[in-house]
Amino acid sequence: MENCIEISNLGFTYSTQPVLAEVNFTLKRSESLAILGQSGCGKSTLLRLIHQLLTPDNGNIHIKGQSSILFQDDRLMPWQTCMGNVRLALTRSSLTRPAQTEQITTLFEKLQIPEVSNRYPHALSGGMRQRVALARALINQPDLLLLDEPFAAVDHFTRQALIIELHQLRQTNPVSMVLVTHNIDEALFLSDRILILGNSPTSVQHSVEVPELPTDWQSFYRSKEVANIKVDILSTLETVQQ
Ligand SMILES: Nc1ncnc2c1ncn2[C@@H]1O[C@H](COP(=O)(O)OP(=O)(O)OP(=O)(O)O)[C@@H](O)[C@H]1O
């Protein structure tokens, strides 16, 4: 199958601090990859390099198609309504304004965003703002969705709802995805493969194929198989971080 990302011998240094060294991996089209690793090892830096917000010092990154990124904070423009925020991402679109409105409304419905189109971000809960930010990331139908701890700032139940919605969305629209997270449940539920990064300057230490697991969240959460895999991943993380 065609690759969406090909990364070889990637290296990156912030002024004098080397962060990434010899990072190698590929991502197939429609595959979902989660990235785990100790805080500060370089996960966000890697996403920024993939999204071309940073330039590698060494090695190569090839991306097939357009990427779109969602951060931990929603980064919505406070002076724009929710509709206005998502419309900003369509600035280069050839769609007419009414067609844009229709497309945004359809996506809001898919993401369980109720009647918030004309509200401003400050009037919404954190979870709802993050849904709008996800809509903004998806509205151009990117080939690659990059998620940097997207649900870390919301409460447990909102996080659970967002994870389930993203999972359902990928069932109908299997966009290629790279998810940076500290949450192993999230990584297992949303990805086909997990990369475990080593300490900074980091490289890929382990690549774990995620087996077939329950696809509904309640069964997943209670599954013994999931519990066993989590133990394995935790002990791998421990070993890598020593
Ligand atoms: N703009 C920057 N300038 C200089 N150093 C930076 C910059 N951004 C990050 N760093 C440093 O690079 C290293 C990797 O940071 P990065 O945010 O990529 O790690 P991370 O694995 O995503 O961390 P976390 O899990 O805590 O979010 C850290 O030591 C960080 O302090």
PDBQT file of the ligand as one rigid body, heavy atoms in Angstrom, charges set to zero:
ROOT
HETATM    1  N1  LIG A 301      11.038  26.160  20.544  1.00  0.00    +0.000 N 
HETATM    2  C1  LIG A 301      11.926  25.497  21.288  1.00  0.00    +0.000 A 
HETATM    3  N2  LIG A 301      13.157  25.994  21.505  1.00  0.00    +0.000 NA
HETATM    4  C2  LIG A 301      14.070  25.330  22.235  1.00  0.00    +0.000 A 
HETATM    5  N3  LIG A 301      13.859  24.131  22.797  1.00  0.00    +0.000 NA
HETATM    6  C3  LIG A 301      12.657  23.587  22.632  1.00  0.00    +0.000 A 
HETATM    7  C4  LIG A 301      11.626  24.231  21.865  1.00  0.00    +0.000 A 
HETATM    8  N4  LIG A 301      10.530  23.441  21.860  1.00  0.00    +0.000 NA
HETATM    9  C5  LIG A 301      10.849  22.352  22.592  1.00  0.00    +0.000 A 
HETATM   10  N5  LIG A 301      12.123  22.440  23.050  1.00  0.00    +0.000 N 
HETATM   11  C6  LIG A 301      12.831  21.419  23.849  1.00  0.00    +0.000 C 
HETATM   12  O1  LIG A 301      12.970  20.251  23.037  1.00  0.00    +0.000 OA
HETATM   13  C7  LIG A 301      12.749  19.082  23.801  1.00  0.00    +0.000 C 
HETATM   14  C8  LIG A 301      11.602  18.284  23.167  1.00  0.00    +0.000 C 
HETATM   15  O2  LIG A 301      10.402  19.031  23.297  1.00  0.00    +0.000 OA
HETATM   16  P1  LIG A 301       9.013  18.454  22.772  1.00  0.00    +0.000 P 
HETATM   17  O3  LIG A 301       7.975  19.447  23.126  1.00  0.00    +0.000 OA
HETATM   18  O4  LIG A 301       9.146  18.038  21.359  1.00  0.00    +0.000 OA
HETATM   19  O5  LIG A 301       8.867  17.148  23.694  1.00  0.00    +0.000 OA
HETATM   20  P2  LIG A 301       7.583  16.226  23.963  1.00  0.00    +0.000 P 
HETATM   21  O6  LIG A 301       8.071  14.830  23.933  1.00  0.00    +0.000 OA
HETATM   22  O7  LIG A 301       6.488  16.586  23.030  1.00  0.00    +0.000 OA
HETATM   23  O8  LIG A 301       7.209  16.669  25.455  1.00  0.00    +0.000 OA
HETATM   24  P3  LIG A 301       5.797  16.555  26.237  1.00  0.00    +0.000 P 
HETATM   25  O9  LIG A 301       5.438  15.099  26.243  1.00  0.00    +0.000 OA
HETATM   26  O10 LIG A 301       6.129  17.061  27.597  1.00  0.00    +0.000 OA
HETATM   27  O11 LIG A 301       4.815  17.419  25.504  1.00  0.00    +0.000 OA
HETATM   28  C9  LIG A 301      12.452  19.556  25.224  1.00  0.00    +0.000 C 
HETATM   29  O12 LIG A 301      13.639  19.481  25.974  1.00  0.00    +0.000 OA
HETATM   30  C10 LIG A 301      12.014  20.984  25.054  1.00  0.00    +0.000 C 
HETATM   31  O13 LIG A 301      12.339  21.752  26.191  1.00  0.00    +0.000 OA
ENDROOT
TORSDOF 0
